[in-house]
Amino acid sequence: MNAIATTAMNRQDFEHALRDKGRFYHIHHPYHKAMYGGQCTPEQIRGWVANRYYYQINIPRKDAAIMANCPDAGVRRMWLQRILDHDGHDGDEGGIEAWLCLAEAVGLTRDEVIDQRHVLPGVRFAVDAYLNFARRATWQEAACSSLTELFAPEIHQSRLDSWPQHYPWIEETGYSYFRKRLSEARRDVEHGLTITLDHFTSQADQARALDILQFKLDILWSMLDALTMAYMHQTPPYHSVTDQQVWHRGL
Ligand SMILES: O=C(O)c1cc(C(=O)O)c2c(n1)C(=O)C(=O)c1cc(C(=O)O)[nH]c1-2
């Protein structure tokens, strides 16, 4: 007989179960491993940066959706900082601009990134799933879905540690985004974790929170699967029909 948990975990065990999901973080995806292992071509790095731009520009929209669903002014006041981090404010250019600097540092033009010509359908659909979830879920569920950030400082640090040595052709100015996120992600996750631990208290709630976190892990992993098809196997969408990038750029 399978042992099915019928009682809720205490706070500490629940946090441990959430953190244990790090086993499925995209840091373990072969595309990421190749990136910090120094095995990527400039085209593969550029493909990742151009596609991840679509994630970057949707993060503040996702956070605005969470705020729109949240009646608690105290939570909104704290959550607002995430939007400012990405969109920028007086004295801070913001994460999206920093991502565009990264794009230029790896040899992309701003135009080709901003017009989303390289964004693969699989990446777009995965990112859209995240935004749409935040729109329709409760604000606590959507906050929980941001908890992959528990594992993000390590992945940003791994890029800062390995990229300059493996990819000397990348301009140093490009790395400010990763540096910026080290502290921002730690602060965000403290808040997101408190909300999750406070809100998901029954056994059923906790199982739901773990499912939500898995959903988010699936999004990140699926983005890299799409990139693998296009940039590792040279099989982008419609490759058997044309060598043109005929896919749509968002409707
Ligand atoms: O580079 C990465 O691997 C990575 C992953 C994640 C993540 O785990 O969702 C985020 C970020 N970066 C990031 O830079 C970022 O601003 C961010 C916000 C969020 C979120 O869910 O609200 N995730 C992430």
The ligand as an ORCA input file, in Angstrom:
! r2SCAN-3c Opt
* xyz 0 1
  O      18.318     33.047    -14.729
  C      17.582     32.227    -14.197
  O      17.775     31.021    -14.237
  C      16.388     32.763    -13.513
  C      15.389     31.943    -13.037
  C      14.278     32.507    -12.441
  C      13.296     31.583    -11.875
  O      13.712     30.640    -11.182
  O      12.122     31.729    -12.124
  C      14.165     33.918    -12.390
  C      15.250     34.668    -12.875
  N      16.319     34.094    -13.413
  C      15.252     36.086    -12.819
  O      16.242     36.705    -13.218
  C      14.141     36.778    -12.318
  O      14.127     38.008    -12.268
  C      13.037     36.022    -11.862
  C      11.790     36.416    -11.366
  C      11.105     35.251    -11.170
  C       9.722     35.066    -10.728
  O       9.239     33.927    -10.853
  O       9.109     36.030    -10.265
  N      11.870     34.197    -11.509
  C      13.050     34.638    -11.913
*
